[in-house]
Amino acid sequence: MAEERIPRASVTAPIVESEERRTEAAIQPPGDELAEAQLKPTSPLRLAVRRFVRNRLAVLSLVVLIVLLLATTLARFLPLIDPTAADAANTDAFPGGFGSPHLLGTDGNGHDILSAMVYGLRPAFIVGITGTVINTILGVAIGVTAGYFGGWVDTILGRFTDLIFAMPVLLIALLCEALFTASGSPVAALLGDQARIIVMIVAFALFGWPPLMRFVRGLTLQYKEMQFVEAARSMGVGNRAIIMRHILPNTWGLLLVQATFLVAGFIYNEVVLSVLGFGVQVPTPDLGYMADQALGNLDINWIESVAPSALLTILIVAFAFLGDGLRDAFDPQTKES
């Protein structure tokens, strides 16, 4: 009786195939991005952070902003001269070097320029960051409400937004400063030396949110038609939960980008108001006021005007580059297009 034989190929084929797979896995480059994505899922936030870190200019801008913010916040603990103290015997002095008490010299009133610049960053940061936070809250709340519910809610909120958008923010802030911070006004008497900066923040916050509202409304209209929102709605999830758990978490990255540009815009407006004489009151240091007042001393000491102007330029440009880096990180399609 012939002995039944099992075909060799049927036994060895799975072994050969598994060996080939192990060989391919062994020769797979460890740094291959596709292999990493297949072996270990990566969150969108982690991918955005990786893309942001690769942008050296954006990282440098972030470092510069952090250093400036820490310097103006901790200025009291730094070895700086009182920016309001006048050295009458040493006015319009050029930089004296590291051995001099005035590293960048003094202005026409004998104030230390370096100390005034560090303390002068405070109004810019306060106006820019506080105004942006209030703008973001208003813009997100109105935009997501109009975009999600639609209908007559969208119509009313849209027309109200168009009305506010038609009012120039800088002009409104200038008018508010002239009306409410004049000497003898109740607001000025109530708020004291901080009246101008508070009125400025309120004006920027109440009239600067329409662009952000339109942006959030567009994102909400896009997300509410997607499958994950439809699935949540079909499962009986309420509107508030859908907005808070599904729509807003998908928009915060792009909102951070828009907020960065808003900070730069508000700082620019604050500088313009200071140049026009409606900024913070003397003797509080302010970069815009310093640069404007020093224009008459260019022939005596050009550092007085160039130094605060250069710092303002660095501040605004850093926010702009940071916003570009965040946009490329959270929305890489804009960079590819």
C-alpha positions as a Markdown table, in Angstrom:
| # | Residue | x | y | z |
|---|---|---|---|---|
| 1 | Met | 0.0 | 0.0 | 0.0 |
| 2 | Ala | 1.4 | 3.3 | -1.1 |
| 3 | Glu | 2.3 | 5.6 | 1.8 |
| 4 | Glu | 0.3 | 8.8 | 1.6 |
| 5 | Arg | 2.5 | 11.8 | 1.5 |
| 6 | Ile | 1.6 | 15.4 | 2.5 |
| 7 | Pro | 2.8 | 17.9 | -0.1 |
| 8 | Arg | 5.8 | 19.7 | 1.2 |
| 9 | Ala | 4.7 | 23.1 | 0.0 |
| 10 | Ser | 1.5 | 23.0 | 2.0 |
| 11 | Val | 3.6 | 22.5 | 5.2 |
| 12 | Thr | 6.4 | 24.9 | 4.6 |
| 13 | Ala | 4.5 | 27.8 | 2.9 |
| 14 | Pro | 3.3 | 29.3 | 6.2 |
| 15 | Ile | 6.7 | 29.0 | 7.7 |
| 16 | Val | 8.4 | 30.7 | 4.7 |
| 17 | Glu | 5.8 | 33.4 | 4.7 |
| 18 | Ser | 6.3 | 34.1 | 8.4 |
| 19 | Glu | 10.0 | 34.2 | 8.0 |
| 20 | Glu | 9.7 | 36.7 | 5.2 |
| 21 | Arg | 7.5 | 38.9 | 7.4 |
| 22 | Arg | 10.0 | 38.7 | 10.2 |
| 23 | Thr | 12.8 | 39.5 | 7.7 |
| 24 | Glu | 10.9 | 42.6 | 6.4 |
| 25 | Ala | 10.2 | 43.8 | 10.0 |
| 26 | Ala | 13.9 | 43.3 | 10.8 |
| 27 | Ile | 15.1 | 45.4 | 7.9 |
| 28 | Gln | 12.4 | 48.1 | 8.4 |
| 29 | Pro | 14.1 | 51.4 | 9.3 |
| 30 | Pro | 13.4 | 52.3 | 12.9 |
| 31 | Gly | 12.8 | 56.0 | 12.0 |
| 32 | Asp | 10.2 | 55.4 | 9.4 |
| 33 | Glu | 7.2 | 57.6 | 10.1 |
| 34 | Leu | 4.7 | 55.2 | 8.5 |
| 35 | Ala | 5.9 | 52.3 | 10.6 |
| 36 | Glu | 5.6 | 54.4 | 13.7 |
| 37 | Ala | 2.1 | 55.5 | 12.8 |
| 38 | Gln | 1.1 | 51.8 | 12.3 |
| 39 | Leu | 2.7 | 50.5 | 15.5 |
| 40 | Lys | 1.8 | 53.4 | 17.8 |
| 41 | Pro | -1.2 | 55.7 | 17.3 |
| 42 | Thr | -0.4 | 59.3 | 17.7 |
| 43 | Ser | -2.8 | 62.0 | 19.0 |
| 44 | Pro | -3.5 | 65.1 | 16.8 |
| 45 | Leu | -2.1 | 67.3 | 19.6 |
| 46 | Arg | 1.2 | 65.4 | 19.7 |
| 47 | Leu | 1.5 | 65.7 | 15.9 |
| 48 | Ala | 0.8 | 69.4 | 16.1 |
| 49 | Val | 3.5 | 69.8 | 18.8 |
| 50 | Arg | 6.0 | 67.9 | 16.6 |
| 51 | Arg | 5.2 | 70.1 | 13.6 |
| 52 | Phe | 5.5 | 73.2 | 15.8 |
| 53 | Val | 8.9 | 72.2 | 17.3 |
| 54 | Arg | 10.3 | 71.7 | 13.7 |
| 55 | Asn | 9.5 | 75.4 | 13.0 |
| 56 | Arg | 12.6 | 77.0 | 14.5 |
| 57 | Leu | 11.4 | 80.6 | 13.9 |
| 58 | Ala | 8.1 | 79.9 | 15.8 |
| 59 | Val | 10.0 | 78.3 | 18.7 |
| 60 | Leu | 12.4 | 81.2 | 18.9 |
| 61 | Ser | 9.5 | 83.6 | 18.9 |
| 62 | Leu | 7.9 | 81.7 | 21.8 |
| 63 | Val | 11.1 | 81.8 | 23.8 |
| 64 | Val | 11.5 | 85.5 | 23.2 |
| 65 | Leu | 7.9 | 86.2 | 24.4 |
| 66 | Ile | 8.3 | 84.0 | 27.5 |
| 67 | Val | 11.5 | 85.9 | 28.4 |
| 68 | Leu | 9.9 | 89.3 | 27.9 |
| 69 | Leu | 6.8 | 88.3 | 29.9 |
| 70 | Leu | 8.9 | 86.9 | 32.7 |
| 71 | Ala | 11.1 | 90.0 | 32.7 |
| 72 | Thr | 8.2 | 92.5 | 33.0 |
| 73 | Thr | 6.4 | 90.3 | 35.5 |
| 74 | Leu | 9.4 | 89.8 | 37.8 |
| 75 | Ala | 10.8 | 93.3 | 37.1 |
| 76 | Arg | 10.5 | 94.2 | 40.8 |
| 77 | Phe | 13.0 | 91.4 | 41.7 |
| 78 | Leu | 15.5 | 92.3 | 39.0 |
| 79 | Pro | 18.5 | 94.7 | 39.6 |
| 80 | Leu | 16.8 | 97.6 | 37.9 |
| 81 | Ile | 16.6 | 101.3 | 38.7 |
| 82 | Asp | 13.2 | 102.8 | 39.5 |
| 83 | Pro | 11.9 | 103.9 | 36.1 |
| 84 | Thr | 10.2 | 106.9 | 37.6 |
| 85 | Ala | 13.3 | 108.1 | 39.5 |
| 86 | Ala | 14.9 | 111.1 | 37.6 |
| 87 | Asp | 18.6 | 111.6 | 37.6 |
| 88 | Ala | 18.7 | 115.4 | 36.9 |
| 89 | Ala | 22.5 | 115.4 | 36.7 |
| 90 | Asn | 22.6 | 112.7 | 34.0 |
| 91 | Thr | 20.0 | 113.4 | 31.2 |
| 92 | Asp | 20.1 | 112.3 | 27.6 |
| 93 | Ala | 23.1 | 110.0 | 28.4 |
| 94 | Phe | 24.3 | 107.4 | 25.9 |
| 95 | Pro | 24.7 | 103.8 | 27.0 |
| 96 | Gly | 27.4 | 103.5 | 29.5 |
| 97 | Gly | 28.2 | 99.8 | 29.2 |
| 98 | Phe | 28.1 | 97.1 | 31.9 |
| 99 | Gly | 29.9 | 99.1 | 34.5 |
| 100 | Ser | 27.5 | 102.1 | 34.3 |
| 101 | Pro | 24.3 | 102.3 | 36.4 |
| 102 | His | 22.4 | 103.2 | 33.2 |
| 103 | Leu | 23.1 | 100.3 | 30.8 |
| 104 | Leu | 21.1 | 101.9 | 27.9 |
| 105 | Gly | 21.5 | 105.5 | 29.0 |
| 106 | Thr | 18.9 | 107.9 | 30.2 |
| 107 | Asp | 16.1 | 110.0 | 28.5 |
| 108 | Gly | 15.6 | 113.7 | 28.6 |
| 109 | Asn | 14.2 | 113.6 | 32.1 |
| 110 | Gly | 17.0 | 111.4 | 33.5 |
| 111 | His | 14.9 | 108.2 | 33.6 |
| 112 | Asp | 16.8 | 104.9 | 33.1 |
| 113 | Ile | 15.9 | 103.7 | 29.6 |
| 114 | Leu | 16.3 | 100.0 | 30.3 |
| 115 | Ser | 14.1 | 100.0 | 33.4 |
| 116 | Ala | 11.5 | 102.1 | 31.6 |
| 117 | Met | 11.5 | 99.6 | 28.7 |
| 118 | Val | 11.1 | 96.6 | 31.0 |
| 119 | Tyr | 8.3 | 98.2 | 33.0 |
| 120 | Gly | 6.8 | 99.6 | 29.8 |
| 121 | Leu | 6.0 | 96.2 | 28.5 |
| 122 | Arg | 3.4 | 95.8 | 31.1 |
| 123 | Pro | 0.7 | 97.9 | 29.5 |
| 124 | Ala | 1.2 | 96.1 | 26.2 |
| 125 | Phe | 0.9 | 92.7 | 27.7 |
| 126 | Ile | -2.0 | 93.6 | 29.9 |
| 127 | Val | -4.0 | 95.2 | 27.1 |
| 128 | Gly | -3.1 | 92.5 | 24.6 |
| 129 | Ile | -3.7 | 89.4 | 26.7 |
| 130 | Thr | -6.7 | 90.6 | 28.7 |
| 131 | Gly | -8.4 | 92.0 | 25.6 |
| 132 | Thr | -7.8 | 88.8 | 23.7 |
| 133 | Val | -9.2 | 86.6 | 26.6 |
| 134 | Ile | -12.4 | 88.6 | 26.7 |
| 135 | Asn | -12.7 | 88.7 | 22.9 |
| 136 | Thr | -12.2 | 85.0 | 22.7 |
| 137 | Ile | -15.0 | 84.3 | 25.3 |
| 138 | Leu | -17.4 | 86.6 | 23.5 |
| 139 | Gly | -16.5 | 85.5 | 20.0 |
| 140 | Val | -16.7 | 81.8 | 20.8 |
| 141 | Ala | -19.9 | 82.1 | 22.7 |
| 142 | Ile | -21.7 | 84.1 | 20.0 |
| 143 | Gly | -20.1 | 82.2 | 17.1 |
| 144 | Val | -20.9 | 78.7 | 18.3 |
| 145 | Thr | -24.4 | 79.6 | 19.2 |
| 146 | Ala | -25.1 | 81.2 | 15.8 |
| 147 | Gly | -23.5 | 78.4 | 13.9 |
| 148 | Tyr | -25.0 | 75.5 | 15.8 |
| 149 | Phe | -28.6 | 76.6 | 16.2 |
| 150 | Gly | -28.9 | 78.5 | 12.9 |
| 151 | Gly | -32.3 | 79.8 | 11.7 |
| 152 | Trp | -33.5 | 83.0 | 13.4 |
| 153 | Val | -30.8 | 82.7 | 16.1 |
| 154 | Asp | -28.1 | 82.9 | 13.4 |
| 155 | Thr | -29.9 | 85.8 | 11.6 |
| 156 | Ile | -30.2 | 87.9 | 14.7 |
| 157 | Leu | -26.6 | 87.3 | 16.0 |
| 158 | Gly | -25.2 | 87.7 | 12.5 |
| 159 | Arg | -26.9 | 91.1 | 12.0 |
| 160 | Phe | -25.7 | 92.2 | 15.5 |
| 161 | Thr | -22.2 | 91.1 | 14.6 |
| 162 | Asp | -22.3 | 93.1 | 11.3 |
| 163 | Leu | -23.3 | 96.2 | 13.3 |
| 164 | Ile | -20.4 | 95.9 | 15.7 |
| 165 | Phe | -18.0 | 95.0 | 12.9 |
| 166 | Ala | -18.8 | 98.2 | 11.1 |
| 167 | Met | -17.4 | 100.2 | 14.0 |
| 168 | Pro | -13.6 | 100.7 | 13.8 |
| 169 | Val | -12.1 | 99.4 | 17.0 |
| 170 | Leu | -9.3 | 101.9 | 17.2 |
| 171 | Leu | -11.7 | 104.8 | 16.6 |
| 172 | Ile | -14.1 | 103.6 | 19.2 |
| 173 | Ala | -11.3 | 103.2 | 21.7 |
| 174 | Leu | -10.0 | 106.7 | 21.0 |
| 175 | Leu | -13.5 | 108.1 | 21.5 |
| 176 | Cys | -14.0 | 106.2 | 24.8 |
| 177 | Glu | -10.6 | 107.4 | 26.1 |
| 178 | Ala | -11.6 | 111.0 | 25.2 |
| 179 | Leu | -15.0 | 110.8 | 26.9 |
| 180 | Phe | -14.4 | 108.7 | 30.0 |
| 181 | Thr | -10.8 | 109.4 | 31.0 |
| 182 | Ala | -10.8 | 113.2 | 30.8 |
| 183 | Ser | -10.0 | 115.1 | 34.0 |
| 184 | Gly | -13.0 | 115.4 | 36.1 |
| 185 | Ser | -15.0 | 112.5 | 34.6 |
| 186 | Pro | -16.6 | 110.1 | 37.1 |
| 187 | Val | -14.8 | 107.1 | 35.5 |
| 188 | Ala | -11.4 | 108.8 | 35.9 |
| 189 | Ala | -12.2 | 109.7 | 39.5 |
| 190 | Leu | -13.3 | 106.1 | 40.2 |
| 191 | Leu | -10.5 | 104.2 | 38.6 |
| 192 | Gly | -7.7 | 106.7 | 39.2 |
| 193 | Asp | -4.4 | 106.2 | 37.4 |
| 194 | Gln | -5.6 | 102.9 | 35.8 |
| 195 | Ala | -8.6 | 104.5 | 34.1 |
| 196 | Arg | -7.1 | 104.8 | 30.7 |
| 197 | Ile | -5.8 | 101.2 | 30.5 |
| 198 | Ile | -9.1 | 99.8 | 31.8 |
| 199 | Val | -11.2 | 101.8 | 29.4 |
| 200 | Met | -8.9 | 100.7 | 26.6 |
| 201 | Ile | -9.3 | 97.1 | 27.5 |
| 202 | Val | -13.1 | 97.4 | 27.7 |
| 203 | Ala | -13.3 | 99.1 | 24.3 |
| 204 | Phe | -11.1 | 96.5 | 22.6 |
| 205 | Ala | -13.0 | 93.7 | 24.2 |
| 206 | Leu | -16.5 | 94.9 | 23.4 |
| 207 | Phe | -15.8 | 95.9 | 19.8 |
| 208 | Gly | -13.0 | 93.5 | 18.7 |
| 209 | Trp | -14.8 | 90.1 | 18.7 |
| 210 | Pro | -16.7 | 90.1 | 15.4 |
| 211 | Pro | -13.8 | 88.6 | 13.3 |
| 212 | Leu | -13.4 | 85.8 | 15.8 |
| 213 | Met | -17.2 | 85.2 | 15.9 |
| 214 | Arg | -17.3 | 84.7 | 12.2 |
| 215 | Phe | -14.4 | 82.3 | 12.3 |
| 216 | Val | -16.0 | 80.2 | 15.1 |
| 217 | Arg | -19.4 | 80.2 | 13.3 |
| 218 | Gly | -17.8 | 78.8 | 10.2 |
| 219 | Leu | -16.0 | 76.1 | 12.1 |
| 220 | Thr | -19.3 | 75.2 | 13.9 |
| 221 | Leu | -21.2 | 75.0 | 10.6 |
| 222 | Gln | -18.6 | 72.6 | 9.3 |
| 223 | Tyr | -18.4 | 70.4 | 12.4 |
| 224 | Lys | -22.1 | 70.1 | 13.2 |
| 225 | Glu | -22.6 | 68.2 | 9.9 |
| 226 | Met | -19.9 | 65.6 | 10.5 |
| 227 | Gln | -20.7 | 62.0 | 11.4 |
| 228 | Phe | -19.4 | 62.1 | 15.0 |
| 229 | Val | -21.9 | 65.0 | 15.8 |
| 230 | Glu | -24.7 | 63.2 | 14.0 |
| 231 | Ala | -23.9 | 60.0 | 15.9 |
| 232 | Ala | -24.0 | 61.9 | 19.3 |
| 233 | Arg | -27.3 | 63.5 | 18.4 |
| 234 | Ser | -28.8 | 60.2 | 17.4 |
| 235 | Met | -27.8 | 58.7 | 20.8 |
| 236 | Gly | -29.8 | 61.4 | 22.5 |
| 237 | Val | -26.9 | 63.7 | 23.6 |
| 238 | Gly | -28.1 | 67.2 | 24.3 |
| 239 | Asn | -27.1 | 70.3 | 22.5 |
| 240 | Arg | -25.0 | 71.6 | 25.3 |
| 241 | Ala | -23.0 | 68.4 | 25.6 |
| 242 | Ile | -22.5 | 68.2 | 21.9 |
| 243 | Ile | -21.1 | 71.8 | 21.9 |
| 244 | Met | -18.9 | 71.3 | 24.9 |
| 245 | Arg | -17.6 | 67.8 | 24.2 |
| 246 | His | -17.5 | 67.5 | 20.5 |
| 247 | Ile | -17.4 | 70.9 | 18.7 |
| 248 | Leu | -15.4 | 73.1 | 21.0 |
| 249 | Pro | -12.6 | 70.6 | 21.6 |
| 250 | Asn | -12.0 | 70.4 | 17.8 |
| 251 | Thr | -11.7 | 74.2 | 17.5 |
| 252 | Trp | -9.4 | 75.2 | 20.3 |
| 253 | Gly | -6.2 | 74.7 | 18.3 |
| 254 | Leu | -7.3 | 77.0 | 15.5 |
| 255 | Leu | -8.7 | 79.4 | 18.2 |
| 256 | Leu | -5.3 | 79.6 | 19.7 |
| 257 | Val | -3.9 | 80.7 | 16.4 |
| 258 | Gln | -6.5 | 83.4 | 16.0 |
| 259 | Ala | -5.9 | 84.6 | 19.6 |
| 260 | Thr | -2.2 | 85.0 | 18.9 |
| 261 | Phe | -2.9 | 87.4 | 16.1 |
| 262 | Leu | -5.4 | 89.2 | 18.2 |
| 263 | Val | -2.8 | 89.9 | 20.9 |
| 264 | Ala | -0.5 | 91.4 | 18.3 |
| 265 | Gly | -3.3 | 93.6 | 17.0 |
| 266 | Phe | -4.3 | 94.9 | 20.4 |
| 267 | Ile | -0.7 | 95.7 | 21.3 |
| 268 | Tyr | -0.4 | 97.7 | 18.0 |
| 269 | Asn | -3.6 | 99.6 | 18.8 |
| 270 | Glu | -2.3 | 100.3 | 22.4 |
| 271 | Val | 0.9 | 101.8 | 20.9 |
| 272 | Val | -1.1 | 104.0 | 18.5 |
| 273 | Leu | -3.2 | 105.3 | 21.3 |
| 274 | Ser | -0.1 | 106.0 | 23.4 |
| 275 | Val | 1.4 | 107.9 | 20.5 |
| 276 | Leu | -1.7 | 110.0 | 20.1 |
| 277 | Gly | -1.6 | 110.9 | 23.8 |
| 278 | Phe | -4.5 | 108.6 | 25.0 |
| 279 | Gly | -2.4 | 105.8 | 26.4 |
| 280 | Val | -1.4 | 105.2 | 30.0 |
| 281 | Gln | -0.7 | 108.3 | 32.1 |
| 282 | Val | 2.7 | 109.5 | 33.1 |
| 283 | Pro | 4.7 | 108.5 | 35.1 |
| 284 | Thr | 3.7 | 105.0 | 34.3 |
| 285 | Pro | 6.2 | 103.8 | 31.7 |
| 286 | Asp | 4.9 | 102.9 | 28.3 |
| 287 | Leu | 6.9 | 101.9 | 25.2 |
| 288 | Gly | 4.7 | 103.8 | 22.7 |
| 289 | Tyr | 4.9 | 107.0 | 24.8 |
| 290 | Met | 8.6 | 106.6 | 25.2 |
| 291 | Ala | 9.2 | 106.3 | 21.5 |
| 292 | Asp | 7.0 | 109.2 | 20.7 |
| 293 | Gln | 8.5 | 111.6 | 23.3 |
| 294 | Ala | 12.0 | 110.8 | 22.3 |
| 295 | Leu | 11.5 | 111.8 | 18.6 |
| 296 | Gly | 12.5 | 115.4 | 19.5 |
| 297 | Asn | 15.9 | 114.2 | 20.9 |
| 298 | Leu | 17.0 | 112.1 | 17.9 |
| 299 | Asp | 19.9 | 114.6 | 17.3 |
| 300 | Ile | 20.9 | 114.4 | 21.0 |
| 301 | Asn | 20.5 | 110.7 | 21.8 |
| 302 | Trp | 18.9 | 108.4 | 19.2 |
| 303 | Ile | 18.9 | 105.5 | 21.6 |
| 304 | Glu | 15.9 | 107.0 | 23.4 |
| 305 | Ser | 13.6 | 106.4 | 20.5 |
| 306 | Val | 15.2 | 103.5 | 18.7 |
| 307 | Ala | 15.4 | 101.2 | 21.8 |
| 308 | Pro | 11.7 | 101.2 | 22.7 |
| 309 | Ser | 10.7 | 101.1 | 19.0 |
| 310 | Ala | 12.9 | 98.1 | 18.4 |
| 311 | Leu | 11.5 | 96.3 | 21.5 |
| 312 | Leu | 7.9 | 97.0 | 20.2 |
| 313 | Thr | 8.8 | 95.6 | 16.8 |
| 314 | Ile | 10.3 | 92.5 | 18.3 |
| 315 | Leu | 7.2 | 92.0 | 20.5 |
| 316 | Ile | 4.7 | 92.3 | 17.6 |
| 317 | Val | 6.8 | 90.3 | 15.1 |
| 318 | Ala | 7.3 | 87.5 | 17.7 |
| 319 | Phe | 3.5 | 87.2 | 18.1 |
| 320 | Ala | 3.1 | 87.2 | 14.3 |
| 321 | Phe | 5.7 | 84.4 | 13.8 |
| 322 | Leu | 4.2 | 82.5 | 16.7 |
| 323 | Gly | 0.8 | 82.6 | 15.1 |
| 324 | Asp | 2.2 | 81.5 | 11.8 |
| 325 | Gly | 3.9 | 78.5 | 13.5 |
| 326 | Leu | 0.7 | 77.5 | 15.3 |
| 327 | Arg | -1.3 | 77.7 | 12.2 |
| 328 | Asp | 1.1 | 75.5 | 10.3 |
| 329 | Ala | 1.1 | 73.1 | 13.3 |
| 330 | Phe | -2.7 | 72.8 | 13.8 |
| 331 | Asp | -3.7 | 73.2 | 10.1 |
| 332 | Pro | -0.9 | 71.9 | 7.9 |
| 333 | Gln | -3.1 | 72.0 | 4.8 |
| 334 | Thr | -2.7 | 75.8 | 4.8 |
| 335 | Lys | 1.0 | 75.4 | 4.5 |
| 336 | Glu | 0.8 | 72.9 | 1.7 |
| 337 | Ser | -1.6 | 75.0 | -0.3 |
